[in-house]
Amino acid sequence: MTDQLKYVPPKVWVAEAPSGGTFASINRPVAGATHEKELPVGQHPLQLYSLGTPNGVKVTILLEELLALGHSGAEYDAWLIRINEGEQFSSGFVDINPNSKIPALVDRSGAQPLRVFESGSILVYLAEKFGAFLPKELAARTETLNWLFWQMGSAPFLGGGFGHFYAYAPEKLEYPINRYAMEVKRQLDVLDRQLADHRYVAGDDYTIADMAIWPWYGVLVLGKIYGAGEFLSVHEYKNVKRWADDIAARPAVIRGRKVNRTFGEPEEQVPERHTASDLD
């Protein structure tokens, strides 16, 4: 802590040197494209540009769940965006997501292509388009959206906060790790209390709220992210673990987790998906 206390923020901050850490090469303080490159387009109306990180997995799980329900219009092409190589800064990707974050979707089923970016927005868009996994009754719909937006607001503390300082930062720093570990455990307690009285996060039905939350918090309690399960004592959250196990066993979830995945066991990696047989 002594060395940290010596740091005095400058009057005006400028990016004078790389920050270090796993993703330092793609961090920059400005937006916009760094190079010209068009995005590929496949045969299906739904074109997904993504990577198998938690935010990307939300969307591929939903698409696979929709296909499992028989919604043939949910067939999609999933193109790999290698964020470590800066592919999210291509002119084509920036055109569909000015924020240069995966996932991004283009729906070409209408008269004009329609871009949809931000994972939560994509989930709502697809759920409404196909009339599934988002209740129509006002109270149930509102509760589902409550938890969807809870995830959108909470996960940055898990990913960019705890995950960054615990797993990706160039050095381990006590204050930020303690700060974000405390918040992540509080969030897990929020979920655990909710799931004590409900089968799924928003109630009795499986919804896009579960699909949004599971790739972050479900995978965390299953010990498959950041290698932090023991550190965070995730075994304490028995209701979250029950819920996480139930969702992990769903065939569509198993399939969705493979899409755009470039890490883990080879049999779990399907970097690009253009037909259902790609996942066999």
C-alpha positions as a Python dict, from the first residue, in 0.01 Angstrom:
ca = {
    (1, 'M'): (0, 0, 0),
    (2, 'T'): (293, 236, 64),
    (3, 'D'): (389, 268, -301),
    (4, 'Q'): (27, 328, -403),
    (5, 'L'): (1, 621, -163),
    (6, 'K'): (287, 795, -344),
    (7, 'Y'): (86, 830, -663),
    (8, 'V'): (-53, 1178, -715),
    (9, 'P'): (-294, 1217, -1009),
    (10, 'P'): (-180, 1480, -1260),
    (11, 'K'): (-386, 1793, -1310),
    (12, 'V'): (-473, 1674, -1663),
    (13, 'W'): (-460, 1302, -1743),
    (14, 'V'): (-309, 1192, -2075),
    (15, 'A'): (-231, 844, -2207),
    (16, 'E'): (146, 871, -2215),
    (17, 'A'): (235, 502, -2184),
    (18, 'P'): (64, 161, -2216),
    (19, 'S'): (-122, 70, -1900),
    (20, 'G'): (-1, -288, -1897),
    (21, 'G'): (-207, -600, -1835),
    (22, 'T'): (-371, -853, -2062),
    (23, 'F'): (-570, -612, -2277),
    (24, 'A'): (-331, -315, -2278),
    (25, 'S'): (-268, -337, -2652),
    (26, 'I'): (-631, -259, -2739),
    (27, 'N'): (-700, 9, -2478),
    (28, 'R'): (-714, 366, -2604),
    (29, 'P'): (-889, 686, -2497),
    (30, 'V'): (-1062, 755, -2830),
    (31, 'A'): (-1333, 584, -3036),
    (32, 'G'): (-1366, 523, -3408),
    (33, 'A'): (-1213, 289, -3663),
    (34, 'T'): (-841, 217, -3683),
    (35, 'H'): (-851, 44, -4021),
    (36, 'E'): (-1076, -18, -4319),
    (37, 'K'): (-1234, -362, -4340),
    (38, 'E'): (-1582, -477, -4434),
    (39, 'L'): (-1757, -740, -4228),
    (40, 'P'): (-1844, -1072, -4390),
    (41, 'V'): (-2208, -1157, -4453),
    (42, 'G'): (-2345, -1511, -4454),
    (43, 'Q'): (-2661, -1675, -4580),
    (44, 'H'): (-2894, -1610, -4285),
    (45, 'P'): (-3086, -1289, -4205),
    (46, 'L'): (-2926, -1272, -3859),
    (47, 'Q'): (-2555, -1191, -3869),
    (48, 'L'): (-2373, -1198, -3536),
    (49, 'Y'): (-2023, -1056, -3488),
    (50, 'S'): (-1888, -1167, -3156),
    (51, 'L'): (-1652, -1363, -2933),
    (52, 'G'): (-1728, -1632, -2676),
    (53, 'T'): (-1687, -1408, -2373),
    (54, 'P'): (-1974, -1379, -2122),
    (55, 'N'): (-2140, -1094, -2313),
    (56, 'G'): (-2116, -1283, -2641),
    (57, 'V'): (-2243, -1607, -2488),
    (58, 'K'): (-2564, -1434, -2375),
    (59, 'V'): (-2670, -1390, -2737),
    (60, 'T'): (-2565, -1730, -2873),
    (61, 'I'): (-2749, -1901, -2587),
    (62, 'L'): (-3066, -1711, -2673),
    (63, 'L'): (-3033, -1789, -3043),
    (64, 'E'): (-2983, -2159, -2972),
    (65, 'E'): (-3277, -2158, -2729),
    (66, 'L'): (-3497, -1996, -2995),
    (67, 'L'): (-3393, -2258, -3250),
    (68, 'A'): (-3466, -2533, -2996),
    (69, 'L'): (-3821, -2393, -2967),
    (70, 'G'): (-3863, -2426, -3343),
    (71, 'H'): (-3810, -2063, -3448),
    (72, 'S'): (-3639, -2130, -3781),
    (73, 'G'): (-3605, -1757, -3841),
    (74, 'A'): (-3347, -1748, -3562),
    (75, 'E'): (-3092, -1931, -3779),
    (76, 'Y'): (-2777, -1722, -3778),
    (77, 'D'): (-2421, -1679, -3891),
    (78, 'A'): (-2177, -1614, -3607),
    (79, 'W'): (-1855, -1447, -3718),
    (80, 'L'): (-1552, -1437, -3493),
    (81, 'I'): (-1425, -1096, -3380),
    (82, 'R'): (-1077, -1132, -3233),
    (83, 'I'): (-1071, -847, -2985),
    (84, 'N'): (-708, -908, -2886),
    (85, 'E'): (-618, -831, -3246),
    (86, 'G'): (-831, -517, -3259),
    (87, 'E'): (-1087, -647, -3509),
    (88, 'Q'): (-1359, -458, -3322),
    (89, 'F'): (-1200, -138, -3449),
    (90, 'S'): (-1250, -216, -3817),
    (91, 'S'): (-1462, 28, -4014),
    (92, 'G'): (-1724, -241, -4073),
    (93, 'F'): (-1761, -324, -3705),
    (94, 'V'): (-1765, 39, -3595),
    (95, 'D'): (-2046, 99, -3845),
    (96, 'I'): (-2268, -147, -3657),
    (97, 'N'): (-2139, -66, -3307),
    (98, 'P'): (-1982, 277, -3256),
    (99, 'N'): (-1875, 159, -2910),
    (100, 'S'): (-1650, -114, -3059),
    (101, 'K'): (-1762, -384, -2816),
    (102, 'I'): (-1886, -733, -2889),
    (103, 'P'): (-2147, -861, -2948),
    (104, 'A'): (-2309, -679, -3237),
    (105, 'L'): (-2593, -805, -3455),
    (106, 'V'): (-2731, -712, -3795),
    (107, 'D'): (-3084, -824, -3884),
    (108, 'R'): (-3118, -837, -4263),
    (109, 'S'): (-3471, -978, -4267),
    (110, 'G'): (-3634, -641, -4338),
    (111, 'A'): (-3620, -392, -4622),
    (112, 'Q'): (-3308, -235, -4471),
    (113, 'P'): (-3041, -396, -4250),
    (114, 'L'): (-3098, -313, -3885),
    (115, 'R'): (-2806, -292, -3645),
    (116, 'V'): (-2846, -394, -3281),
    (117, 'F'): (-2564, -343, -3033),
    (118, 'E'): (-2515, -386, -2657),
    (119, 'S'): (-2589, -738, -2535),
    (120, 'G'): (-2895, -643, -2331),
    (121, 'S'): (-3048, -462, -2627),
    (122, 'I'): (-2985, -765, -2849),
    (123, 'L'): (-3156, -995, -2599),
    (124, 'V'): (-3464, -774, -2579),
    (125, 'Y'): (-3472, -731, -2958),
    (126, 'L'): (-3459, -1103, -3030),
    (127, 'A'): (-3702, -1194, -2751),
    (128, 'E'): (-3955, -945, -2886),
    (129, 'K'): (-3894, -1041, -3249),
    (130, 'F'): (-3971, -1408, -3179),
    (131, 'G'): (-4211, -1365, -2886),
    (132, 'A'): (-4016, -1586, -2649),
    (133, 'F'): (-3831, -1567, -2316),
    (134, 'L'): (-3969, -1222, -2232),
    (135, 'P'): (-4315, -1237, -2071),
    (136, 'K'): (-4591, -1026, -2218),
    (137, 'E'): (-4784, -981, -1892),
    (138, 'L'): (-4678, -648, -1740),
    (139, 'A'): (-4565, -759, -1395),
    (140, 'A'): (-4364, -1058, -1522),
    (141, 'R'): (-4213, -855, -1806),
    (142, 'T'): (-4112, -578, -1567),
    (143, 'E'): (-3951, -825, -1324),
    (144, 'T'): (-3756, -983, -1610),
    (145, 'L'): (-3631, -644, -1725),
    (146, 'N'): (-3548, -551, -1364),
    (147, 'W'): (-3304, -840, -1349),
    (148, 'L'): (-3175, -791, -1703),
    (149, 'F'): (-3079, -433, -1621),
    (150, 'W'): (-2943, -545, -1284),
    (151, 'Q'): (-2699, -758, -1477),
    (152, 'M'): (-2608, -478, -1717),
    (153, 'G'): (-2529, -250, -1424),
    (154, 'S'): (-2363, -508, -1201),
    (155, 'A'): (-2141, -715, -1430),
    (156, 'P'): (-1888, -434, -1494),
    (157, 'F'): (-1796, -461, -1126),
    (158, 'L'): (-1731, -833, -1179),
    (159, 'G'): (-1557, -810, -1517),
    (160, 'G'): (-1386, -476, -1550),
    (161, 'G'): (-1348, -445, -1175),
    (162, 'F'): (-1276, -772, -997),
    (163, 'G'): (-1177, -974, -1303),
    (164, 'H'): (-937, -710, -1428),
    (165, 'F'): (-752, -650, -1102),
    (166, 'Y'): (-756, -1014, -988),
    (167, 'A'): (-671, -1185, -1319),
    (168, 'Y'): (-554, -938, -1584),
    (169, 'A'): (-381, -636, -1426),
    (170, 'P'): (0, -622, -1454),
    (171, 'E'): (32, -648, -1074),
    (172, 'K'): (-185, -751, -782),
    (173, 'L'): (-305, -449, -587),
    (174, 'E'): (-470, -494, -249),
    (175, 'Y'): (-716, -205, -249),
    (176, 'P'): (-892, -265, -585),
    (177, 'I'): (-902, -644, -538),
    (178, 'N'): (-1057, -605, -193),
    (179, 'R'): (-1297, -337, -313),
    (180, 'Y'): (-1430, -539, -605),
    (181, 'A'): (-1424, -876, -427),
    (182, 'M'): (-1654, -725, -163),
    (183, 'E'): (-1893, -597, -429),
    (184, 'V'): (-1898, -925, -622),
    (185, 'K'): (-1979, -1118, -305),
    (186, 'R'): (-2257, -873, -228),
    (187, 'Q'): (-2397, -928, -577),
    (188, 'L'): (-2379, -1305, -535),
    (189, 'D'): (-2569, -1266, -208),
    (190, 'V'): (-2836, -1062, -389),
    (191, 'L'): (-2877, -1347, -639),
    (192, 'D'): (-2866, -1618, -375),
    (193, 'R'): (-3147, -1457, -177),
    (194, 'Q'): (-3359, -1415, -490),
    (195, 'L'): (-3301, -1773, -601),
    (196, 'A'): (-3389, -1908, -257),
    (197, 'D'): (-3755, -1843, -339),
    (198, 'H'): (-3756, -1872, -719),
    (199, 'R'): (-3653, -2141, -964),
    (200, 'Y'): (-3523, -1881, -1207),
    (201, 'V'): (-3402, -1529, -1147),
    (202, 'A'): (-3724, -1350, -1242),
    (203, 'G'): (-3963, -1616, -1116),
    (204, 'D'): (-4088, -1956, -1230),
    (205, 'D'): (-4002, -1910, -1597),
    (206, 'Y'): (-3668, -1919, -1775),
    (207, 'T'): (-3612, -1581, -1941),
    (208, 'I'): (-3354, -1356, -2101),
    (209, 'A'): (-3267, -1241, -1748),
    (210, 'D'): (-3123, -1587, -1678),
    (211, 'M'): (-2944, -1587, -2014),
    (212, 'A'): (-2785, -1253, -1930),
    (213, 'I'): (-2681, -1337, -1576),
    (214, 'W'): (-2567, -1698, -1613),
    (215, 'P'): (-2261, -1640, -1838),
    (216, 'W'): (-2122, -1409, -1568),
    (217, 'Y'): (-2241, -1521, -1226),
    (218, 'G'): (-2342, -1878, -1306),
    (219, 'V'): (-2009, -1951, -1469),
    (220, 'L'): (-1835, -1781, -1175),
    (221, 'V'): (-1990, -2013, -915),
    (222, 'L'): (-1914, -2309, -1141),
    (223, 'G'): (-1547, -2215, -1115),
    (224, 'K'): (-1499, -2143, -1486),
    (225, 'I'): (-1400, -1777, -1485),
    (226, 'Y'): (-1098, -1591, -1343),
    (227, 'G'): (-990, -1895, -1137),
    (228, 'A'): (-1143, -1716, -839),
    (229, 'G'): (-1394, -1967, -704),
    (230, 'E'): (-1200, -2050, -390),
    (231, 'F'): (-1090, -1689, -337),
    (232, 'L'): (-1453, -1573, -342),
    (233, 'S'): (-1584, -1877, -149),
    (234, 'V'): (-1847, -1933, -417),
    (235, 'H'): (-1953, -2258, -245),
    (236, 'E'): (-2143, -2039, 3),
    (237, 'Y'): (-2403, -1946, -258),
    (238, 'K'): (-2595, -2273, -272),
    (239, 'N'): (-2902, -2134, -445),
    (240, 'V'): (-2694, -1973, -718),
    (241, 'K'): (-2507, -2303, -761),
    (242, 'R'): (-2834, -2498, -798),
    (243, 'W'): (-2957, -2251, -1059),
    (244, 'A'): (-2621, -2244, -1239),
    (245, 'D'): (-2611, -2624, -1263),
    (246, 'D'): (-2967, -2640, -1398),
    (247, 'I'): (-2894, -2391, -1674),
    (248, 'A'): (-2555, -2541, -1759),
    (249, 'A'): (-2728, -2871, -1837),
    (250, 'R'): (-2963, -2721, -2098),
    (251, 'P'): (-2870, -2848, -2449),
    (252, 'A'): (-2910, -2502, -2602),
    (253, 'V'): (-2679, -2354, -2339),
    (254, 'I'): (-2419, -2621, -2407),
    (255, 'R'): (-2439, -2538, -2777),
    (256, 'G'): (-2445, -2162, -2728),
    (257, 'R'): (-2132, -2166, -2510),
    (258, 'K'): (-1931, -2323, -2793),
    (259, 'V'): (-2003, -2052, -3049),
    (260, 'N'): (-1722, -1802, -3118),
    (261, 'R'): (-1516, -1975, -2851),
    (262, 'T'): (-1139, -1983, -2905),
    (263, 'F'): (-1023, -2106, -2565),
    (264, 'G'): (-1076, -2405, -2336),
    (265, 'E'): (-1103, -2765, -2447),
    (266, 'P'): (-1084, -2816, -2826),
    (267, 'E'): (-1422, -2993, -2836),
    (268, 'E'): (-1581, -2684, -2679),
    (269, 'Q'): (-1452, -2445, -2946),
    (270, 'V'): (-1656, -2349, -3252),
    (271, 'P'): (-1492, -2023, -3365),
    (272, 'E'): (-1758, -1959, -3631),
    (273, 'R'): (-2109, -2098, -3666),
    (274, 'H'): (-2296, -2093, -3998),
    (275, 'T'): (-2515, -2404, -3976),
    (276, 'A'): (-2645, -2612, -3688),
    (277, 'S'): (-2412, -2895, -3793),
    (278, 'D'): (-2112, -2679, -3703),
    (279, 'L'): (-2194, -2753, -3339),
    (280, 'D'): (-2213, -3131, -3379),
}
